[in-house]
């Protein structure tokens, strides 16, 4: 129980620490995500270009400053090796799409999140059951059978574990929406990245865990992260309950 409380506290703390960065990356991505109408310096004709928003967000996170480059132009691939001299125009121009307006950000789909969180919770229940790693888990925490039975019947334990699963699942959904990604591989990538960020933010506490407990929980976290990513990425845009 103490371990689960500790884990929940660090998940929430890591989320709060990463939230400003996530909001900054989301704002940066949305700023450059749409096409822009420019006049090509070479032939003086109109062209539509796209700034590489994902690269800008990645370099902002890695280096503290966004490296801006084009990822598409209507004159490409014939002129794909140009010097991108229209970049200054692209930065000054507003987002452009044929017809009108700016394309909105991807929505967050709630049904895949619910399924992913439930799957992660069920996996945790099975993973820590007597059929798999309960004995090793008890030994590492020095718990007795009566203490474990008391934990299993504790409502607060189940509420806490469900809350952690939902918090993580929604975090993955936000990453998919921010970076406009979908698909199983992209879902797995975003899930593993979020899991790694949470682990990194709470590393000083994790290294204090008993090695046996660390191995058990590491195995569960990796497998749960993969399952959440597969479900959310694979079902993204396939279920209809959504919010914008």
C-alpha positions as CSV (number, residue, x, y, z in Angstrom):
1,X,0.0,0.0,0.0
2,X,2.8,2.4,0.9
3,X,4.5,1.6,-2.4
4,X,1.3,2.4,-4.4
5,X,0.8,5.6,-2.5
6,X,4.4,6.5,-3.2
7,X,3.9,5.6,-6.9
8,X,0.8,7.7,-7.2
9,X,2.4,10.7,-5.5
10,X,5.4,10.6,-7.9
11,X,3.1,10.1,-11.0
12,X,1.2,13.2,-10.0
13,X,4.3,15.1,-9.1
14,X,6.0,14.2,-12.4
15,X,2.9,15.1,-14.3
16,X,2.8,18.5,-12.7
17,X,6.5,19.0,-13.4
18,X,6.1,18.0,-17.1
19,X,2.9,19.9,-17.6
20,X,4.5,23.3,-18.3
21,X,6.8,21.7,-20.8
22,X,4.0,19.9,-22.4
23,X,1.9,23.0,-22.8
24,X,4.9,24.9,-24.2
25,X,5.5,22.1,-26.8
26,X,1.8,22.0,-27.7
27,X,1.7,25.8,-28.2
28,X,4.9,25.5,-30.3
29,X,3.5,22.7,-32.4
30,X,0.2,24.4,-33.0
31,X,2.0,27.6,-34.0
32,X,3.9,25.9,-36.9
33,X,1.6,23.0,-37.8
34,X,-0.4,24.5,-40.6
35,X,0.6,25.4,-44.2
36,X,1.6,28.9,-45.1
37,X,1.3,30.8,-48.3
38,X,4.6,32.5,-49.5
39,X,6.1,33.9,-52.7
40,X,9.0,31.8,-53.9
41,X,12.1,34.0,-54.0
42,X,13.3,32.0,-57.1
43,X,10.4,32.3,-59.5
44,X,8.3,34.9,-57.7
45,X,5.2,32.7,-57.8
46,X,3.0,31.6,-54.9
47,X,3.7,28.4,-53.1
48,X,2.5,26.7,-50.0
49,X,5.0,25.5,-47.4
50,X,4.9,23.7,-44.1
51,X,7.3,24.3,-41.3
52,X,8.5,21.1,-39.6
53,X,6.5,21.5,-36.4
54,X,7.6,18.2,-34.9
55,X,11.3,19.0,-35.4
56,X,10.7,22.4,-33.9
57,X,9.1,20.9,-30.8
58,X,11.8,18.2,-30.5
59,X,14.7,20.7,-30.7
60,X,12.9,23.0,-28.3
61,X,12.8,20.2,-25.8
62,X,16.4,19.0,-26.4
63,X,18.2,22.3,-26.9
64,X,16.0,24.9,-25.3
65,X,15.5,26.6,-28.7
66,X,13.5,25.6,-31.7
67,X,15.4,24.8,-34.9
68,X,13.1,25.8,-37.8
69,X,13.1,24.2,-41.2
70,X,10.6,23.4,-43.9
71,X,9.2,19.9,-44.3
72,X,7.0,20.4,-47.4
73,X,6.6,22.8,-50.3
74,X,4.4,22.6,-53.4
75,X,7.5,23.1,-55.5
76,X,9.0,19.9,-54.0
77,X,10.4,17.4,-54.8
78,X,11.8,19.1,-57.9
79,X,13.2,21.9,-55.8
80,X,13.7,20.0,-52.5
81,X,17.3,21.1,-52.3
82,X,16.6,24.8,-52.3
83,X,18.0,27.1,-49.6
84,X,14.6,27.7,-48.0
85,X,15.0,31.4,-48.4
86,X,11.2,31.8,-48.0
87,X,11.5,30.9,-44.3
88,X,11.2,34.5,-43.1
89,X,8.0,34.9,-45.2
90,X,6.6,31.7,-43.7
91,X,7.2,32.9,-40.2
92,X,5.5,36.2,-40.9
93,X,2.6,34.6,-42.7
94,X,-0.4,33.3,-40.9
95,X,-1.6,29.7,-41.2
96,X,-3.1,29.0,-44.6
97,X,-5.4,26.3,-45.9
98,X,-7.3,26.3,-49.2
99,X,-10.7,27.7,-48.5
100,X,-10.3,29.2,-45.0
101,X,-9.0,29.1,-41.6
102,X,-6.8,27.1,-39.4
103,X,-7.1,23.4,-39.0
104,X,-8.0,22.6,-35.4
105,X,-6.0,20.4,-33.1
106,X,-6.7,16.7,-33.0
107,X,-9.4,15.7,-30.5
108,X,-8.9,13.4,-27.5
109,X,-11.0,10.2,-27.8
110,X,-12.2,9.0,-24.5
111,X,-13.3,5.4,-25.2
112,X,-9.8,4.2,-26.2
113,X,-8.5,5.8,-23.0
114,X,-11.1,4.0,-20.9
115,X,-10.2,0.7,-22.5
116,X,-6.5,1.3,-22.1
117,X,-6.7,2.3,-18.5
118,X,-8.9,-0.7,-17.7
119,X,-6.5,-3.1,-19.5
120,X,-3.6,-1.6,-17.5
121,X,-5.5,-2.1,-14.3
122,X,-6.4,-5.7,-15.1
123,X,-2.8,-6.4,-16.0
124,X,-1.7,-5.0,-12.7
125,X,-4.2,-7.2,-10.8
126,X,-3.0,-10.3,-12.7
127,X,0.7,-9.3,-12.4
128,X,0.5,-9.0,-8.6
129,X,-1.7,-12.0,-8.2
130,X,-0.6,-15.3,-6.6
131,X,-0.4,-16.8,-10.1
132,X,2.5,-14.6,-11.0
133,X,4.6,-12.3,-8.7
134,X,2.6,-11.9,-5.5
135,X,5.0,-14.1,-3.5
136,X,8.1,-12.2,-4.6
137,X,6.3,-8.9,-4.2
138,X,5.3,-9.8,-0.6
139,X,8.9,-10.9,0.2
140,X,10.4,-7.7,-1.1
141,X,8.0,-5.6,0.9
142,X,8.1,-8.0,3.9
143,X,4.4,-8.3,4.0
144,X,2.5,-11.2,5.6
145,X,-0.5,-13.0,4.1
146,X,-3.0,-11.3,6.5
147,X,-1.6,-7.9,5.5
148,X,-1.9,-8.6,1.8
149,X,-5.5,-9.9,2.2
150,X,-6.3,-6.6,4.0
151,X,-4.8,-4.7,1.2
152,X,-6.8,-6.6,-1.4
153,X,-10.1,-5.7,0.3
154,X,-9.2,-2.1,0.7
155,X,-11.3,0.2,-1.5
156,X,-8.7,3.0,-1.3
157,X,-6.1,0.7,-2.9
158,X,-8.3,0.0,-5.9
159,X,-9.3,3.6,-6.3
160,X,-5.7,4.6,-6.2
161,X,-4.5,2.1,-8.8
162,X,-7.4,3.0,-11.1
163,X,-6.6,6.7,-10.8
164,X,-3.0,6.1,-11.7
165,X,-4.0,4.0,-14.7
166,X,-6.4,6.7,-16.0
167,X,-3.9,9.5,-15.4
168,X,-1.3,7.7,-17.4
169,X,-3.8,6.8,-20.2
170,X,-4.9,10.4,-20.5
171,X,-1.3,11.6,-20.6
172,X,-0.7,9.3,-23.6
173,X,-3.8,10.6,-25.3
174,X,-2.7,14.2,-24.9
175,X,0.7,13.4,-26.5
176,X,-1.0,11.7,-29.4
177,X,-3.3,14.8,-29.8
178,X,-0.4,17.3,-29.4
179,X,1.8,15.7,-32.0
180,X,-1.0,14.7,-34.4
181,X,-0.1,11.0,-34.3
182,X,-2.1,7.8,-34.5
183,X,-1.4,4.1,-35.1
184,X,-0.1,1.3,-33.0
185,X,3.6,2.2,-33.3
186,X,3.1,5.9,-32.6
187,X,0.9,5.0,-29.6
188,X,3.6,2.7,-28.2
189,X,6.2,5.4,-28.8
190,X,4.2,8.1,-27.0
191,X,3.4,5.7,-24.1
192,X,7.0,4.6,-23.6
193,X,8.2,8.3,-23.8
194,X,5.7,9.3,-21.1
195,X,6.6,6.3,-19.0
196,X,10.3,7.2,-19.3
197,X,9.6,10.8,-18.4
198,X,7.7,9.8,-15.2
199,X,10.5,7.3,-14.3
200,X,13.2,10.0,-14.9
201,X,11.3,12.6,-12.8
202,X,11.1,10.2,-9.9
203,X,14.4,8.4,-10.3
204,X,15.9,9.5,-7.0
205,X,13.1,7.6,-5.2
206,X,13.0,4.6,-7.5
207,X,16.7,3.7,-7.0
208,X,16.0,3.3,-3.3
209,X,13.5,0.4,-3.9
210,X,14.6,-3.2,-3.2
211,X,16.0,-4.8,-6.3
212,X,13.4,-7.6,-6.4
213,X,10.6,-5.1,-6.1
214,X,12.2,-2.8,-8.7
215,X,12.4,-5.7,-11.2
216,X,8.7,-6.7,-10.7
217,X,7.4,-3.2,-11.0
218,X,9.7,-2.3,-14.0
219,X,8.3,-5.4,-15.8
220,X,4.8,-4.3,-15.1
221,X,5.3,-0.7,-16.1
222,X,6.9,-1.6,-19.5
223,X,4.2,-4.1,-20.4
224,X,1.4,-1.7,-19.2
225,X,2.9,1.1,-21.2
226,X,3.1,-1.0,-24.4
227,X,-0.5,-2.2,-23.9
228,X,-1.8,1.4,-23.3
229,X,0.0,2.6,-26.4
230,X,-1.2,-0.2,-28.6
231,X,-4.9,0.3,-27.6
232,X,-4.9,4.1,-27.8
233,X,-2.8,4.3,-30.9
234,X,-4.6,1.5,-32.7
235,X,-8.1,2.7,-31.8
236,X,-7.4,6.4,-32.2
237,X,-10.1,7.9,-34.4
238,X,-12.0,4.6,-34.5
239,X,-14.4,5.3,-31.6
240,X,-16.8,8.2,-31.7
241,X,-17.0,9.6,-28.1
242,X,-14.8,12.6,-28.2
243,X,-14.2,16.1,-27.0
244,X,-12.4,19.0,-28.8
